[in-house]
């Protein structure tokens, strides 16, 4: 029983990451009709906002101590972080909470990156075939990756979770099962965070006038334009919003997976499968499929399952995608007419 | 008018005499002709080395460090800088003025930690750039693929970071040489140490990178731990380059195992170890014992990536910059002054391989590949950081000491993350080359 609960928990946090990336992809596709292969790179850029914020907090004063030498014979550099020298205990506290605090940096940075990306490149490809959009956004993703690699190197850069959430949560104790069911605190936080972000995006689209106009634009762009609404500008903001969602998803994922320049690509392909299974253009479908595939992948990795079908954990997502597309060609919640021209 | 009559005996005599007359000059020029056909014999005043290193992919950081080491080696071979380990190497024919009077030039390519890219790189460097020797690589799959290509093309391959038993075992090649230790030697070195630390009654769960190195590492670790009396609960293969290992770690939690052995390297190891610690494995008690994690092959670069998760973890290393011998000190000083950081074990093995090849050319007095191979086979040397070392003729594997290391609890800085627990002597890591089979193949010179 606890093995099953563990796989569900594992599927939920993984599904949370898939759902957040797929949500942004669907937002962009649903509003602008663009298949954005650079979306994984936005997830990675968000993660590097956390790395940059941490590096800023780690800026140090360097004093050369001529009395001490390194192993290779140069004078030893004594380093002290400015933040701790200036702010004392608060500096240490800020340092500990650098990952969640870096969301404050990631939101404006990702919003600007999203808007610049849309205005500077993507908008020239609205009327072009999807193949062109895929090529240009894939190329853009590679350019972004290489820039990050140039500045941060190729090695993963670990980002610790705050001390209070760095350990293990004994979930079983809450369920009266003792300490047998344990799960990392931060992964639970990530799942709750993903639910919060998904809820906020849906609330924005559902309960604000701005969101209502965007939804109307997703349905019928021309009619909304005829009403005198500058739908282009709103869609630009939506692109920025999708970049922010991917970015903050990346920030919070850094304690789970030490970020490197390639991490976006690793999620991108799976997230596209999630979008297709959920139904192109369907926000609810993307979220549902994200969690569904996350949980299925988790169950498929159980040794008991792999003993029956070896290698099933590697193909389960694609297998489910094939079955769904054969039985429901528009995906779980796909709308008629989307990508059917 | 006389009539010419050829008898059968006369014809045979004449034929034999003509054969001897025609073959005689070949006897005297055979060496010269053979040198002409050896691939990429240098004609000008330079000799070109080719580095195929992964600058992208899961082993990219090791690759970047390897390239730095190669560039430093070329500098030292050409007489620039402080000479690094050239003065400490014994015996050494190197003079610090290039090789056989020719300056060393170099080309490199990104192997992307992929076998096909590594082969394409090497082929390009041999055919287009005229590389006479290929080195580098951070994965055994790359090393095996490239040394096979080099065997076909008649170019010597001095492999870099490759740890699979197969590289100098079933896939060994006459043109391939490995200085780095292997999975078998890791198992031999690590077994007794973890047996002493964790006891004889343990249940081990293996997570293994799914390619040649991982398979042989798993096999060697199983052999070493089962010899201690440990039970193997499960051995699960994970794809090379996996990002999220949670799906492989969650089954460990309820498997009844009390030790997790990670047969992972590079980014895979950083991710799997970090995530295993996050899942509370190191805080668990199973079968009345504290749960332990072991990493078969360790490096400082990986320790930097994994952060605090490496503290207290046992593993093995080919070499460490903190060793207390003159050669290690000289190399660390050279490398540190050039790049501002100490060298990794990947950098060390690549630097040593470049020097060993150059030295073999000097000793052979030629770049002719079969002669250089002969000079390397059975070469006994010292002063390159691993003590007395033999380049074994039977399998082209270096027989030397290796290290058991442990993640440091209180490191001084980011370069001080591992401590050397034990130096395992060459006698303990030496094994019968026949156990891994394979054939070296011919050393015939080839025209490329």
HADDOCK unambig.tbl for C-alpha pairs under 7 A between the chains (distance, minus, plus):
assign (segid A and resid 3 and name CA) (segid B and resid 254 and name CA) 6.77 0.50 0.50
assign (segid A and resid 71 and name CA) (segid B and resid 333 and name CA) 6.80 0.50 0.50
assign (segid A and resid 72 and name CA) (segid B and resid 332 and name CA) 5.81 0.50 0.50
assign (segid A and resid 72 and name CA) (segid B and resid 333 and name CA) 3.76 0.50 0.50
assign (segid A and resid 72 and name CA) (segid B and resid 336 and name CA) 5.19 0.50 0.50
assign (segid A and resid 72 and name CA) (segid B and resid 337 and name CA) 6.23 0.50 0.50
assign (segid A and resid 73 and name CA) (segid B and resid 333 and name CA) 6.43 0.50 0.50
assign (segid A and resid 154 and name CA) (segid B and resid 56 and name CA) 6.78 0.50 0.50
assign (segid A and resid 154 and name CA) (segid B and resid 60 and name CA) 5.90 0.50 0.50
assign (segid A and resid 154 and name CA) (segid B and resid 61 and name CA) 5.97 0.50 0.50
assign (segid A and resid 155 and name CA) (segid B and resid 60 and name CA) 6.91 0.50 0.50
assign (segid A and resid 155 and name CA) (segid B and resid 61 and name CA) 5.58 0.50 0.50
assign (segid A and resid 155 and name CA) (segid B and resid 305 and name CA) 6.74 0.50 0.50
assign (segid A and resid 156 and name CA) (segid B and resid 267 and name CA) 6.86 0.50 0.50
assign (segid A and resid 156 and name CA) (segid B and resid 305 and name CA) 5.63 0.50 0.50
assign (segid A and resid 157 and name CA) (segid B and resid 305 and name CA) 5.72 0.50 0.50
assign (segid A and resid 158 and name CA) (segid B and resid 305 and name CA) 5.98 0.50 0.50
assign (segid A and resid 158 and name CA) (segid B and resid 306 and name CA) 6.41 0.50 0.50
assign (segid A and resid 158 and name CA) (segid B and resid 307 and name CA) 6.44 0.50 0.50
assign (segid A and resid 167 and name CA) (segid B and resid 278 and name CA) 6.46 0.50 0.50
assign (segid A and resid 167 and name CA) (segid B and resid 280 and name CA) 6.87 0.50 0.50
assign (segid A and resid 168 and name CA) (segid B and resid 278 and name CA) 6.73 0.50 0.50
assign (segid A and resid 168 and name CA) (segid B and resid 279 and name CA) 6.30 0.50 0.50
assign (segid A and resid 168 and name CA) (segid B and resid 280 and name CA) 5.43 0.50 0.50
assign (segid A and resid 183 and name CA) (segid B and resid 279 and name CA) 5.68 0.50 0.50
assign (segid A and resid 184 and name CA) (segid B and resid 278 and name CA) 5.48 0.50 0.50
assign (segid A and resid 184 and name CA) (segid B and resid 279 and name CA) 5.14 0.50 0.50
assign (segid A and resid 184 and name CA) (segid B and resid 280 and name CA) 6.96 0.50 0.50
assign (segid A and resid 256 and name CA) (segid B and resid 275 and name CA) 6.89 0.50 0.50
assign (segid A and resid 257 and name CA) (segid B and resid 271 and name CA) 6.53 0.50 0.50
assign (segid A and resid 298 and name CA) (segid B and resid 247 and name CA) 5.59 0.50 0.50
assign (segid A and resid 301 and name CA) (segid B and resid 247 and name CA) 5.70 0.50 0.50
assign (segid A and resid 301 and name CA) (segid B and resid 248 and name CA) 6.61 0.50 0.50
assign (segid A and resid 302 and name CA) (segid B and resid 251 and name CA) 5.97 0.50 0.50
assign (segid A and resid 303 and name CA) (segid B and resid 251 and name CA) 6.70 0.50 0.50
